[in-house]
Amino acid sequence: VQLQASGGGLVQAGGSLRLSCTASGRTFSSYRMGWFRQAPGKEREFVGAISWSGGNTYYAESVKGRFTISRDNAKSTVHLQMNSLKPEDTAVYYCAADRRDYGLRSTKYDYWGQGTLVTVSS
């Protein structure tokens, strides 16, 4: 599967942004989808994940209550809605896909998108 992330940009602190990740192929609904981010000079951080059906989600503590992951299997798309953004949310955001049944907390993903930059100004 190939992943294409989009929706990044510049936003003021307290604002919102919605990222999208569109997948190629016809088996999108069988993939666990995750979002990661990497800030300059820092290691990649797991943001959260959504189950193949969309019925279950998991979020890192740093974004819980502010970020929401959803998916539309008919459109092979997963979204990351980011609200109440903070300067520390500035990073390149990546979507990822995996078919293995490792659970939503797993950071093991086989397929990765190219990343989209989110910059939050103070």
C-alpha positions as CSV (number, residue, x, y, z in Angstrom):
1,V,0.0,0.0,0.0
2,Q,1.2,3.5,-0.8
3,L,0.3,6.4,1.6
4,Q,0.0,10.1,0.8
5,A,-0.3,12.5,3.7
6,S,-1.6,16.1,3.3
7,G,-3.0,19.0,5.2
8,G,0.0,20.3,7.0
9,G,0.7,24.0,7.3
10,L,1.2,27.0,9.6
11,V,-1.3,27.6,12.4
12,Q,-1.3,29.8,15.5
13,A,-1.3,28.3,18.9
14,G,-4.8,27.3,20.0
15,G,-5.8,26.7,16.4
16,S,-6.8,23.6,14.6
17,L,-5.6,21.6,11.6
18,R,-6.8,18.4,9.9
19,L,-4.4,16.1,8.3
20,S,-5.4,13.4,5.8
21,C,-3.7,10.3,4.6
22,T,-5.0,8.6,1.4
23,A,-4.0,5.0,0.6
24,S,-3.7,3.3,-2.7
25,G,-5.0,-0.3,-3.2
26,R,-8.2,-2.0,-2.4
27,T,-7.5,-3.5,1.0
28,F,-7.3,-0.3,3.0
29,S,-10.0,-1.6,5.4
30,S,-7.8,-4.4,6.6
31,Y,-5.0,-2.1,7.8
32,R,-4.4,-0.7,11.2
33,M,-3.5,3.0,10.7
34,G,-1.3,5.1,12.8
35,W,0.1,8.6,13.0
36,F,3.5,9.5,14.1
37,R,5.4,12.8,14.3
38,Q,9.0,13.9,14.4
39,A,10.1,17.3,15.7
40,P,13.4,18.8,14.7
41,G,16.2,17.2,16.6
42,K,14.0,14.8,18.3
43,E,13.1,11.1,17.9
44,R,9.9,10.0,16.1
45,E,6.9,10.0,18.5
46,F,3.8,7.8,18.2
47,V,0.7,10.0,18.1
48,G,-2.0,7.4,17.9
49,A,-3.8,4.7,15.9
50,I,-7.1,3.5,14.7
51,S,-8.4,0.0,14.1
52,W,-9.2,-1.4,10.7
53,S,-12.9,-0.8,11.4
54,G,-12.5,2.6,12.9
55,G,-14.3,1.4,16.0
56,N,-11.3,1.7,18.3
57,T,-8.6,4.4,18.7
58,Y,-5.6,4.9,20.9
59,Y,-3.8,8.2,21.7
60,A,-0.5,9.2,23.2
61,E,-0.9,11.1,26.5
62,S,0.6,14.2,24.9
63,V,-2.3,14.6,22.5
64,K,-5.2,12.9,24.2
65,G,-8.2,15.1,24.4
66,R,-6.9,17.4,21.6
67,F,-6.4,15.0,18.7
68,T,-8.9,12.7,17.0
69,I,-8.2,10.0,14.5
70,S,-10.9,8.9,12.1
71,R,-11.1,6.9,8.9
72,D,-13.3,6.5,5.9
73,N,-12.7,3.1,4.4
74,A,-14.8,3.8,1.4
75,K,-12.4,6.6,0.5
76,S,-9.3,4.8,1.8
77,T,-8.5,7.8,3.9
78,V,-7.6,8.4,7.5
79,H,-7.7,11.8,9.2
80,L,-6.0,13.4,12.1
81,Q,-8.0,16.3,13.6
82,M,-5.8,18.4,15.7
83,N,-7.3,21.0,18.0
84,S,-5.9,23.3,20.7
85,L,-2.5,23.1,19.0
86,K,0.6,24.1,20.9
87,P,4.0,25.1,19.6
88,E,5.4,21.8,20.9
89,D,3.1,20.0,18.3
90,T,5.3,21.4,15.6
91,A,6.7,18.4,13.7
92,V,6.6,16.5,10.5
93,Y,3.6,14.2,10.7
94,Y,3.6,10.7,9.2
95,C,0.8,8.3,8.6
96,A,1.5,4.5,8.6
97,A,-0.3,1.3,7.8
98,D,0.1,-2.3,9.0
99,R,-2.0,-5.4,8.6
100,R,-0.6,-7.4,11.5
101,D,-2.7,-7.8,14.6
102,Y,-0.4,-6.1,17.1
103,G,-2.9,-3.9,18.8
104,L,-3.4,-0.2,18.7
105,R,-0.5,0.5,21.1
106,S,2.0,-1.1,18.7
107,T,4.5,1.1,16.9
108,K,5.3,-1.5,14.4
109,Y,4.2,-0.4,10.9
110,D,5.2,-1.8,7.5
111,Y,4.1,1.1,5.3
112,W,4.8,4.8,5.7
113,G,3.7,8.0,4.0
114,Q,6.1,10.8,3.1
115,G,5.1,13.2,5.9
116,T,3.5,16.6,6.1
117,L,4.9,19.5,8.1
118,V,2.8,21.2,10.8
119,T,4.2,24.4,12.3
120,V,2.4,25.9,15.3
121,S,3.4,29.5,16.0
122,S,3.2,31.0,19.5
